[in-house]
Amino acid sequence: MSAGHSDEVLDGLRRHARKLVAELAGPVRRVRLRSGETVLEVEWHGPADADPAPRTGPGSVAEPVAETVPAPDRLAVRAPVVGTFYRAPEPGAAPFVAVGDVVRPGQVVGIVEAMKLMNEVTADQAGHVVEVLVSDGKPVEYDQPLLALEPLAGRGE
């Protein structure tokens, strides 16, 4: 299996995992999905039922994240997992996107680090970046809006 095909399968599994977790009524501790030889497994450590607050270190509670919500006429790029949001691929590098940039579906716009794994954040729709809603290096919740996009005029994307 080629690396490109494997990445596509893994991306599909990630989408299914996000959808599954969003549809479940209670806290989720573990998700495992398989497609052929590709397996995606995500596990949240700790007593999920007793304390759903994200952790930043042993026994410490993350500082509250002031969530900014995009205006109703804007699209939002959302966090795929709970973790730490980074705007650039590495410290000191240019951010993936900035206010004013045009993004396309599938374009990487950030990274969320979760359990020492770097999860790419991709745009699912095209648009102009009008606002960055979360600062670099800040903790984020699952499905939290990270970027606000204004839809491209005259496009049905």
N, C-alpha and C positions, 0 to 999 in steps of 0.2 A: 504494500500500500504506500502510495507516495505521501510525502510530508504535507503537501497541499490538501490532499483528500482527507488525511488524518485530522488536519486543523479544521476542515469543514465539518467533519463528524463531531469533533470536540465542541465546536461552536454551537452546533445543533443540540448537543447534550446540555450545554450550559443554558441555552434558551429554554429547553424543557424543564430543567431543574428550577430556574427562576419562576416559571409559570406554575409548576407544581407546588413550590413553597408558598407562593402568593395565594393559591387556592385553598390550602389547608387551613383549618379553623384554629388549631392550637400551635404551640411552639414546636419547632422542628429541631431534632438533635442530629439527625443523620439522613443523608440522601445518597443513594448509589444508583447510577444509571449506566447501562451498557449498550453499545451498538457495535456488534462484531467484536473486534479485538480492542476497541477503545472503551475505556471505563472512566467515568467521572464520579468521584466520591468526595462528598463534602461532609464534614462533621464539626459540630459546634461543641466545644468542651465546656464542662461545668454543669451545674444544675439548671437546665433551661427552664424548668417549670418554676423554680423558686426565685431566680434572679435573671431576668432577661436583659439586663443592662450590659452593653459591650464592655469588654475588659481591655485595658491597655498594658497591663503588667500584672504580675502575680498579686492577686487580692485587691487591686485598685480599680475604682470605677472611673470610666472615661468622663471627661468634662462634658456637660450637656452641649449638644450641637444646636445652635440657633438655626433652624431650617428656614430658608427663604423660599417662598413658593413663587414660581413664575406666574405672570399674568395669565388670565384664562385664554387669551388669544395666542399664547406662545406655547411651543413644544418644550418638553423637558427631556434631557438625557439623564437617566437615573442610575444609581449605584446597583451593580449586579449582585453584590454581596456586602456583608458587614465588614468594615475594615478601615484602613487609612487611605485617604484620597491623595493622589499625587498628580500634579498637572504636567510634569515632565518625565521623560524616561529615566533620568538620573539627576542627582543633585548638580546644580550649576548649568544644566542643559536648558535650551529653549523649551517653553511649554508646547504641548501637542497642538493646542489651538489657543487663540486669543480673541477678545471681543472684536467683532468686525469680520472675522474669518468666515468663509463658507465651508460647511461640512457636508459630506455625502453619506448616504447610508453605508454602514460598515466601516467607516473611517474611525480610527482610534483617536479618542479625545482626552484620555486620561488613563490612570491605573488605580486600582484599589488593591492594596496589600492586605491579604487575609491569611493568617497562619503561615507566614513567610512565603506565600505564593503571590506572585504579581498577576492580577486579573485585569486584562484589558477592558476598558470601558469604550464601547463603540456607539456611534450615533445610529439610531434605527430609522431616522428620517433626515432628509436634506433640510438645511436652513442656514441662516446667518446667526453666529454666536452673538447674542445681545447682552448676556450677563453670565459671569461665573458666580455660582451661588454658594460654593464651598471653597474656603481657603486651602492652599497647598499644605499638606501634612496634617490635616484635621480628620478626626474620626467621623465616619458616616454610617448610617443605618442602611439596611437593605431597602431598595426602591426609593431612596431619598433623592430628590432632584439635585443634580450637580451643575448642570449648565442650562440656561434658557436659550432657546432657539426661536427665531422668527421665521415662519415658513417662507420659502422662496416664492415670490410673486408669480402667478400664472402657471404654477406647477401643481400637479395632483399627487406629489410624492408624500 
